[in-house]
Every structure is written in C-alpha cells, then in structure tokens.
Amino acid sequence: MFGRKSDIFFVGVALGAAALGLMTAHADYRIAGAGPSLMEKAALVERLELTDLCLFTDARYARHPSVADRHSAFQDSPMSAEHFPSGTVVLPPPHLCPQ
C-alpha cells in the first residue's frame, strides 16, 4: 500500500494533525457549553477571595510561585541540586527575575 517509508511518515503526520484539530474543536465545544458554570466558579473564587492555584504538591516554593522567595529552592545548601522535578518547570515569579 505504501511504496516508501516517507509515505508512512506523512500519513502519520496527517493523522496526528487531524487528531490535534479534533481535540481543539472538542475543547472549544466543551468551553462554550461550560460558560455558565465557569462564570459561577469565577464568582465563587472572587467572593471567597481564594489565592493562587496550587500547581505542585512537592515543594513549598513550587506550590505558590507568586509568594516564593529567591533562595527557598537552595535551603539545604547553595550548591545543592534541585530535589523536586517541579522546580525545573516553574519559573520564578516576575518580581524576583532580574531585568
């Protein structure tokens, strides 16, 4: 059916692109249907004055990056390696980044 290996590659890329397009369309459809629910949740967050979302549960400086201090990742030693994988994913808060 496929004469060359590149044909298999291009069919795979086309199927992946089609799957990505379908996932995007499905997400748009679900967001449009959940509009009233999202507005209700946003009002609840504002009314209860909730803080930032807890992104990771492993390190205190990765839970709420907006309130992390500059040296909390190196609390054991300045030359210590990163203990938690989330520390390599989360950027420091903007107010701690040198400009």
N, CA, C and O atoms as a GROMACS GRO file, in nm:
protein
  396
    1MET      N    1   0.083  -0.119   0.000
    1MET     CA    2   0.000   0.000   0.000
    1MET      C    3   0.087   0.125   0.000
    1MET      O    4   0.062   0.218  -0.077
    2PHE      N    5   0.189   0.129   0.086
    2PHE     CA    6   0.279   0.243   0.091
    2PHE      C    7   0.409   0.203   0.024
    2PHE      O    8   0.472   0.103   0.061
    3GLY      N    9   0.450   0.280  -0.076
    3GLY     CA   10   0.570   0.247  -0.152
    3GLY      C   11   0.698   0.282  -0.080
    3GLY      O   12   0.798   0.210  -0.092
    4ARG      N   13   0.698   0.393  -0.003
    4ARG     CA   14   0.819   0.437   0.064
    4ARG      C   15   0.792   0.462   0.211
    4ARG      O   16   0.677   0.479   0.253
    5LYS      N   17   0.899   0.466   0.288
    5LYS     CA   18   0.884   0.493   0.431
    5LYS      C   19   0.834   0.635   0.454
    5LYS      O   20   0.766   0.662   0.553
    6SER      N   21   0.867   0.726   0.364
    6SER     CA   22   0.821   0.864   0.379
    6SER      C   23   0.669   0.873   0.367
    6SER      O   24   0.607   0.960   0.428
    7ASP      N   25   0.607   0.783   0.289
    7ASP     CA   26   0.461   0.781   0.279
    7ASP      C   27   0.400   0.748   0.414
    7ASP      O   28   0.300   0.809   0.454
    8ILE      N   29   0.458   0.653   0.484
    8ILE     CA   30   0.408   0.616   0.617
    8ILE      C   31   0.423   0.735   0.712
    8ILE      O   32   0.333   0.763   0.791
    9PHE      N   33   0.536   0.805   0.703
    9PHE     CA   34   0.559   0.922   0.787
    9PHE      C   35   0.454   1.029   0.761
    9PHE      O   36   0.396   1.083   0.855
   10PHE      N   37   0.430   1.061   0.635
   10PHE     CA   38   0.335   1.167   0.602
   10PHE      C   39   0.192   1.130   0.641
   10PHE      O   40   0.115   1.216   0.681
   11VAL      N   41   0.157   1.004   0.629
   11VAL     CA   42   0.025   0.960   0.674
   11VAL      C   43   0.015   0.975   0.826
   11VAL      O   44  -0.088   1.018   0.878
   12GLY      N   45   0.122   0.940   0.897
   12GLY     CA   46   0.123   0.957   1.042
   12GLY      C   47   0.111   1.103   1.083
   12GLY      O   48   0.038   1.135   1.177
   13VAL      N   49   0.182   1.190   1.013
   13VAL     CA   50   0.174   1.334   1.042
   13VAL      C   51   0.032   1.385   1.014
   13VAL      O   52  -0.022   1.464   1.091
   14ALA      N   53  -0.026   1.341   0.904
   14ALA     CA   54  -0.162   1.384   0.870
   14ALA      C   55  -0.263   1.336   0.974
   14ALA      O   56  -0.352   1.411   1.014
   15LEU      N   57  -0.248   1.212   1.018
   15LEU     CA   58  -0.339   1.162   1.122
   15LEU      C   59  -0.320   1.236   1.253
   15LEU      O   60  -0.417   1.266   1.322
   16GLY      N   61  -0.195   1.267   1.288
   16GLY     CA   62  -0.169   1.344   1.410
   16GLY      C   63  -0.227   1.484   1.402
   16GLY      O   64  -0.284   1.533   1.500
   17ALA      N   65  -0.214   1.548   1.286
   17ALA     CA   66  -0.270   1.682   1.268
   17ALA      C   67  -0.423   1.678   1.275
   17ALA      O   68  -0.485   1.768   1.333
   18ALA      N   69  -0.483   1.575   1.217
   18ALA     CA   70  -0.628   1.561   1.223
   18ALA      C   71  -0.674   1.539   1.368
   18ALA      O   72  -0.774   1.596   1.411
   19ALA      N   73  -0.600   1.456   1.442
   19ALA     CA   74  -0.635   1.433   1.582
   19ALA      C   75  -0.622   1.560   1.663
   19ALA      O   76  -0.707   1.588   1.748
   20LEU      N   77  -0.518   1.638   1.638
   20LEU     CA   78  -0.499   1.765   1.708
   20LEU      C   79  -0.612   1.862   1.676
   20LEU      O   80  -0.663   1.931   1.765
   21GLY      N   81  -0.652   1.868   1.551
   21GLY     CA   82  -0.764   1.953   1.512
   21GLY      C   83  -0.893   1.911   1.579
   21GLY      O   84  -0.970   1.996   1.624
   22LEU      N   85  -0.919   1.782   1.585
   22LEU     CA   86  -1.039   1.733   1.651
   22LEU      C   87  -1.037   1.763   1.801
   22LEU      O   88  -1.140   1.798   1.859
   23MET      N   89  -0.921   1.749   1.864
   23MET     CA   90  -0.912   1.780   2.007
   23MET      C   91  -0.936   1.928   2.033
   23MET      O   92  -1.000   1.965   2.132
   24THR      N   93  -0.884   2.014   1.946
   24THR     CA   94  -0.905   2.158   1.961
   24THR      C   95  -1.053   2.192   1.943
   24THR      O   96  -1.108   2.271   2.020
   25ALA      N   97  -1.116   2.134   1.843
   25ALA     CA   98  -1.259   2.159   1.820
   25ALA      C   99  -1.342   2.109   1.939
   25ALA      O  100  -1.437   2.175   1.980
   26HIS      N  101  -1.305   1.995   1.993
   26HIS     CA  102  -1.378   1.940   2.107
   26HIS      C  103  -1.361   2.030   2.230
   26HIS      O  104  -1.457   2.053   2.304
   27ALA      N  105  -1.239   2.082   2.252
   27ALA     CA  106  -1.217   2.172   2.365
   27ALA      C  107  -1.299   2.300   2.351
   27ALA      O  108  -1.357   2.347   2.448
   28ASP      N  109  -1.304   2.357   2.230
   28ASP     CA  110  -1.385   2.477   2.207
   28ASP      C  111  -1.533   2.449   2.232
   28ASP      O  112  -1.603   2.531   2.290
   29TYR      N  113  -1.578   2.334   2.188
   29TYR     CA  114  -1.718   2.295   2.210
   29TYR      C  115  -1.749   2.282   2.358
   29TYR      O  116  -1.853   2.328   2.404
   30ARG      N  117  -1.658   2.218   2.433
   30ARG     CA  118  -1.682   2.200   2.577
   30ARG      C  119  -1.676   2.332   2.653
   30ARG      O  120  -1.753   2.352   2.746
   31ILE      N  121  -1.586   2.422   2.614
   31ILE     CA  122  -1.576   2.551   2.681
   31ILE      C  123  -1.702   2.633   2.657
   31ILE      O  124  -1.752   2.699   2.748
   32ALA      N  125  -1.754   2.629   2.534
   32ALA     CA  126  -1.876   2.703   2.503
   32ALA      C  127  -1.993   2.650   2.585
   32ALA      O  128  -2.078   2.728   2.628
   33GLY      N  129  -1.999   2.521   2.605
   33GLY     CA  130  -2.108   2.462   2.683
   33GLY      C  131  -2.094   2.485   2.832
   33GLY      O  132  -2.193   2.482   2.905
   34ALA      N  133  -1.971   2.507   2.879
   34ALA     CA  134  -1.947   2.522   3.022
   34ALA      C  135  -1.941   2.668   3.064
   34ALA      O  136  -1.903   2.697   3.178
   35GLY      N  137  -1.975   2.761   2.976
   35GLY     CA  138  -1.967   2.904   3.007
   35GLY      C  139  -2.036   2.945   3.136
   35GLY      O  140  -1.974   3.009   3.220
   36PRO      N  141  -2.164   2.910   3.155
   36PRO     CA  142  -2.231   2.949   3.280
   36PRO      C  143  -2.165   2.888   3.405
   36PRO      O  144  -2.157   2.954   3.509
   37SER      N  145  -2.120   2.766   3.394
   37SER     CA  146  -2.054   2.702   3.508
   37SER      C  147  -1.922   2.771   3.541
   37SER      O  148  -1.890   2.790   3.658
   38LEU      N  149  -1.846   2.808   3.438
   38LEU     CA  150  -1.720   2.878   3.462
   38LEU      C  151  -1.743   3.015   3.524
   38LEU      O  152  -1.667   3.057   3.611
   39MET      N  153  -1.846   3.084   3.479
   39MET     CA  154  -1.877   3.216   3.537
   39MET      C  155  -1.917   3.202   3.683
   39MET      O  156  -1.882   3.286   3.766
   40GLU      N  157  -1.992   3.097   3.715
   40GLU     CA  158  -2.032   3.073   3.854
   40GLU      C  159  -1.911   3.043   3.941
   40GLU      O  160  -1.902   3.092   4.054
   41LYS      N  161  -1.818   2.963   3.890
   41LYS     CA  162  -1.696   2.932   3.965
   41LYS      C  163  -1.608   3.056   3.982
   41LYS      O  164  -1.548   3.074   4.088
   42ALA      N  165  -1.601   3.140   3.881
   42ALA     CA  166  -1.522   3.263   3.891
   42ALA      C  167  -1.581   3.355   3.996
   42ALA      O  168  -1.508   3.419   4.072
   43ALA      N  169  -1.714   3.363   4.002
   43ALA     CA  170  -1.778   3.445   4.104
   43ALA      C  171  -1.753   3.390   4.244
   43ALA      O  172  -1.735   3.467   4.339
   44LEU      N  173  -1.751   3.258   4.258
   44LEU     CA  174  -1.723   3.195   4.386
   44LEU      C  175  -1.580   3.224   4.432
   44LEU      O  176  -1.556   3.254   4.549
   45VAL      N  177  -1.486   3.215   4.340
   45VAL     CA  178  -1.346   3.244   4.374
   45VAL      C  179  -1.331   3.389   4.419
   45VAL      O  180  -1.260   3.417   4.515
   46GLU      N  181  -1.398   3.478   4.350
   46GLU     CA  182  -1.390   3.620   4.387
   46GLU      C  183  -1.457   3.645   4.521
   46GLU      O  184  -1.405   3.721   4.603
   47ARG      N  185  -1.571   3.583   4.544
   47ARG     CA  186  -1.644   3.603   4.670
   47ARG      C  187  -1.567   3.548   4.789
   47ARG      O  188  -1.567   3.609   4.896
   48LEU      N  189  -1.502   3.432   4.773
   48LEU     CA  190  -1.427   3.371   4.882
   48LEU      C  191  -1.283   3.422   4.893
   48LEU      O  192  -1.210   3.385   4.985
   49GLU      N  193  -1.243   3.507   4.798
   49GLU     CA  194  -1.108   3.564   4.794
   49GLU      C  195  -1.001   3.455   4.800
   49GLU      O  196  -0.909   3.461   4.882
   50LEU      N  197  -1.015   3.356   4.714
   50LEU     CA  198  -0.920   3.246   4.710
   50LEU      C  199  -0.787   3.291   4.652
   50LEU      O  200  -0.782   3.384   4.571
   51THR      N  201  -0.680   3.226   4.693
   51THR     CA  202  -0.547   3.262   4.647
   51THR      C  203  -0.511   3.185   4.522
   51THR      O  204  -0.598   3.127   4.456
   52ASP      N  205  -0.383   3.185   4.489
   52ASP     CA  206  -0.336   3.119   4.369
   52ASP      C  207  -0.366   2.970   4.369
   52ASP      O  208  -0.387   2.908   4.474
   53LEU      N  209  -0.368   2.915   4.252
   53LEU     CA  210  -0.387   2.773   4.233
   53LEU      C  211  -0.263   2.698   4.279
   53LEU      O  212  -0.151   2.741   4.252
   54CYS      N  213  -0.281   2.588   4.349
   54CYS     CA  214  -0.168   2.504   4.390
   54CYS      C  215  -0.130   2.416   4.271
   54CYS      O  216  -0.202   2.324   4.236
   55LEU      N  217  -0.015   2.447   4.210
   55LEU     CA  218   0.026   2.377   4.089
   55LEU      C  219   0.092   2.244   4.118
   55LEU      O  220   0.066   2.145   4.048
   56PHE      N  221   0.176   2.240   4.219
   56PHE     CA  222   0.251   2.119   4.254
   56PHE      C  223   0.241   2.098   4.404
   56PHE      O  224   0.223   2.194   4.479
   57THR      N  225   0.253   1.975   4.448
   57THR     CA  226   0.241   1.946   4.591
   57THR      C  227   0.372   1.908   4.656
   57THR      O  228   0.375   1.881   4.776
   58ASP      N  229   0.481   1.906   4.580
   58ASP     CA  230   0.604   1.853   4.638
   58ASP      C  231   0.687   1.956   4.713
   58ASP      O  232   0.740   1.923   4.819
   59ALA      N  233   0.702   2.076   4.666
   59ALA     CA  234   0.788   2.174   4.731
   59ALA      C  235   0.709   2.300   4.762
   59ALA      O  236   0.623   2.341   4.684
   60ARG      N  237   0.738   2.361   4.874
   60ARG     CA  238   0.662   2.480   4.914
   60ARG      C  239   0.684   2.596   4.819
   60ARG      O  240   0.594   2.677   4.798
   61TYR      N  241   0.802   2.605   4.760
   61TYR     CA  242   0.828   2.715   4.667
   61TYR      C  243   0.767   2.690   4.530
   61TYR      O  244   0.760   2.782   4.449
   62ALA      N  245   0.723   2.568   4.502
   62ALA     CA  246   0.657   2.540   4.375
   62ALA      C  247   0.505   2.540   4.390
   62ALA      O  248   0.434   2.546   4.289
   63ARG      N  249   0.455   2.534   4.512
   63ARG     CA  250   0.310   2.535   4.531
   63ARG      C  251   0.250   2.668   4.488
   63ARG      O  252   0.154   2.672   4.412
   64HIS      N  253   0.308   2.776   4.537
   64HIS     CA  254   0.260   2.910   4.505
   64HIS      C  255   0.379   2.995   4.463
   64HIS      O  256   0.437   3.066   4.546
   65PRO      N  257   0.418   2.989   4.335
   65PRO     CA  258   0.536   3.061   4.289
   65PRO      C  259   0.529   3.212   4.311
   65PRO      O  260   0.633   3.278   4.320
   66SER      N  261   0.409   3.267   4.321
   66SER     CA  262   0.398   3.412   4.337
   66SER      C  263   0.442   3.458   4.476
   66SER      O  264   0.472   3.576   4.495
   67VAL      N  265   0.446   3.367   4.572
   67VAL     CA  266   0.488   3.406   4.707
   67VAL      C  267   0.618   3.338   4.747
   67VAL      O  268   0.654   3.338   4.865
   68ALA      N  269   0.688   3.280   4.653
   68ALA     CA  270   0.815   3.213   4.684
   68ALA      C  271   0.925   3.317   4.698
   68ALA      O  272   0.920   3.424   4.637
   69ASP      N  273   1.025   3.284   4.780
   69ASP     CA  274   1.138   3.374   4.789
   69ASP      C  275   1.252   3.322   4.702
   69ASP      O  276   1.246   3.209   4.652
   70ARG      N  277   1.352   3.402   4.683
   70ARG     CA  278   1.457   3.374   4.588
   70ARG      C  279   1.543   3.253   4.627
   70ARG      O  280   1.596   3.185   4.540
   71HIS      N  281   1.559   3.226   4.756
   71HIS     CA  282   1.654   3.125   4.800
   71HIS      C  283   1.589   2.999   4.856
   71HIS      O  284   1.661   2.911   4.905
   72SER      N  285   1.460   2.987   4.852
   72SER     CA  286   1.395   2.871   4.913
   72SER      C  287   1.430   2.740   4.843
   72SER      O  288   1.428   2.634   4.906
   73ALA      N  289   1.462   2.746   4.715
   73ALA     CA  290   1.499   2.622   4.645
   73ALA      C  291   1.635   2.571   4.692
   73ALA      O  292   1.665   2.453   4.676
   74PHE      N  293   1.716   2.658   4.748
   74PHE     CA  294   1.850   2.621   4.793
   74PHE      C  295   1.861   2.625   4.945
   74PHE      O  296   1.965   2.664   4.998
   75GLN      N  297   1.755   2.586   5.014
   75GLN     CA  298   1.752   2.597   5.159
   75GLN      C  299   1.850   2.503   5.227
   75GLN      O  300   1.893   2.531   5.339
   76ASP      N  301   1.888   2.392   5.165
   76ASP     CA  302   1.983   2.300   5.226
   76ASP      C  303   2.126   2.349   5.208
   76ASP      O  304   2.206   2.346   5.301
   77SER      N  305   2.158   2.394   5.088
   77SER     CA  306   2.292   2.441   5.057
   77SER      C  307   2.286   2.520   4.927
   77SER      O  308   2.206   2.485   4.839
   78PRO      N  309   2.367   2.625   4.912
   78PRO     CA  310   2.364   2.700   4.786
   78PRO      C  311   2.405   2.617   4.665
   78PRO      O  312   2.367   2.649   4.552
   79MET      N  313   2.481   2.512   4.686
   79MET     CA  314   2.527   2.428   4.575
   79MET      C  315   2.446   2.299   4.561
   79MET      O  316   2.484   2.212   4.483
   80SER      N  317   2.338   2.285   4.637
   80SER     CA  318   2.260   2.162   4.631
   80SER      C  319   2.182   2.152   4.501
   80SER      O  320   2.144   2.253   4.441
   81ALA      N  321   2.159   2.032   4.459
   81ALA     CA  322   2.082   2.008   4.337
   81ALA      C  323   1.933   2.023   4.366
   81ALA      O  324   1.890   2.018   4.481
   82GLU      N  325   1.858   2.042   4.262
   82GLU     CA  326   1.713   2.054   4.276
   82GLU      C  327   1.656   1.920   4.321
   82GLU      O  328   1.680   1.817   4.258
   83HIS      N  329   1.579   1.921   4.430
   83HIS     CA  330   1.523   1.798   4.483
   83HIS      C  331   1.398   1.753   4.408
   83HIS      O  332   1.373   1.633   4.395
   84PHE      N  333   1.322   1.849   4.360
   84PHE     CA  334   1.191   1.817   4.304
   84PHE      C  335   1.187   1.851   4.155
   84PHE      O  336   1.240   1.953   4.113
   85PRO      N  337   1.124   1.765   4.077
   85PRO     CA  338   1.118   1.793   3.933
   85PRO      C  339   1.038   1.917   3.898
   85PRO      O  340   1.063   1.979   3.795
   86SER      N  341   0.943   1.955   3.982
   86SER     CA  342   0.862   2.072   3.951
   86SER      C  343   0.943   2.201   3.957
   86SER      O  344   0.906   2.300   3.894
   87GLY      N  345   1.053   2.201   4.031
   87GLY     CA  346   1.137   2.320   4.038
   87GLY      C  347   1.204   2.354   3.907
   87GLY      O  348   1.244   2.468   3.886
   88THR      N  349   1.216   2.257   3.818
   88THR     CA  350   1.276   2.285   3.689
   88THR      C  351   1.172   2.329   3.587
   88THR      O  352   1.207   2.375   3.478
   89VAL      N  353   1.045   2.316   3.620
   89VAL     CA  354   0.938   2.352   3.529
   89VAL      C  355   0.885   2.492   3.558
   89VAL      O  356   0.851   2.567   3.466
   90VAL      N  357   0.878   2.528   3.685
   90VAL     CA  358   0.819   2.654   3.727
   90VAL      C  359   0.923   2.765   3.722
   90VAL      O  360   1.032   2.751   3.778
   91LEU      N  361   0.890   2.872   3.656
   91LEU     CA  362   0.979   2.988   3.654
   91LEU      C  363   0.963   3.068   3.782
   91LEU      O  364   0.857   3.062   3.845
   92PRO      N  365   1.064   3.142   3.824
   92PRO     CA  366   1.049   3.227   3.942
   92PRO      C  367   0.947   3.337   3.915
   92PRO      O  368   0.923   3.371   3.799
   93PRO      N  369   0.888   3.391   4.020
   93PRO     CA  370   0.791   3.499   3.999
   93PRO      C  371   0.856   3.620   3.933
   93PRO      O  372   0.976   3.642   3.949
   94PRO      N  373   0.779   3.698   3.860
   94PRO     CA  374   0.836   3.812   3.786
   94PRO      C  375   0.906   3.913   3.874
   94PRO      O  376   1.004   3.975   3.831
   95HIS      N  377   0.859   3.932   3.998
   95HIS     CA  378   0.923   4.032   4.083
   95HIS      C  379   1.061   3.987   4.133
   95HIS      O  380   1.134   4.068   4.190
   96LEU      N  381   1.098   3.860   4.114
   96LEU     CA  382   1.229   3.812   4.152
   96LEU      C  383   1.325   3.799   4.035
   96LEU      O  384   1.445   3.776   4.056
   97CYS      N  385   1.276   3.812   3.915
   97CYS     CA  386   1.361   3.798   3.796
   97CYS      C  387   1.434   3.930   3.771
   97CYS      O  388   1.372   4.035   3.764
   98PRO      N  389   1.566   3.923   3.756
   98PRO     CA  390   1.638   4.048   3.724
   98PRO      C  391   1.606   4.092   3.582
   98PRO      O  392   1.594   4.011   3.491
   99GLN      N  393   1.592   4.219   3.567
   99GLN     CA  394   1.557   4.275   3.436
   99GLN      C  395   1.678   4.318   3.360
   99GLN      O  396   1.667   4.367   3.248
   0.00000   0.00000   0.00000
